[in-house]
Amino acid sequence: MATWRQFEDEAPELAEVARDRLTATLHHVLATLRADGSPRVSGTEVAFEGEHLTLGSMPGALKARDLQRDPRYSLHSNPGDGSMTTPDLKVSGRAVEVVGAEYEAYRSAHAAQLPPGPFHLFRLGLDDVVLAGLNDARTGMEIRLWRPGQPVRTFTR
């Protein structure tokens, strides 16, 4: 499992586009696994903190409880207005909850931007990143895939 920084180091051009997709809008779609193994889809926000992509959640939220039980997730960037002028970004991996002294340090460092009260904070480890959109001629799909330790692979359809 890789950090966002490792992704930037190994695939800087793709990482720049991916970051742009995640910062272009506030809301994205998170998929987690329920206790029975079925998928749950939730709206979410993400942020970049140091070398990590992070996700916060209200205390006791179902998506947080899902991640505590089974850390596998998939994040889909906001799909936009349907014009397909920007590619879809999909990030999959495993989430690790930040707790204890590290959680308290984060709360202290970001107190001005945070709502009062507790929250869940997760670091999103990366198993793969996929960018899928129309090719430059807008006649087919171009899909770029990165996995830790591997070069970016490009597929067309």
PyMOL commands that set and color helices and strands:
alter all, ss='L'
color gray80, all
select helices_A, chain A and resi 4-10+12-24+62-69+100-109+111-113
alter helices_A, ss='H'
color red, helices_A
select strands_A, chain A and resi 28-33+39-44+46-49+52-57+72-76+88-97+120-134+141-146+153-156
alter strands_A, ss='S'
color yellow, strands_A
deselect
rebuild
show_as cartoon
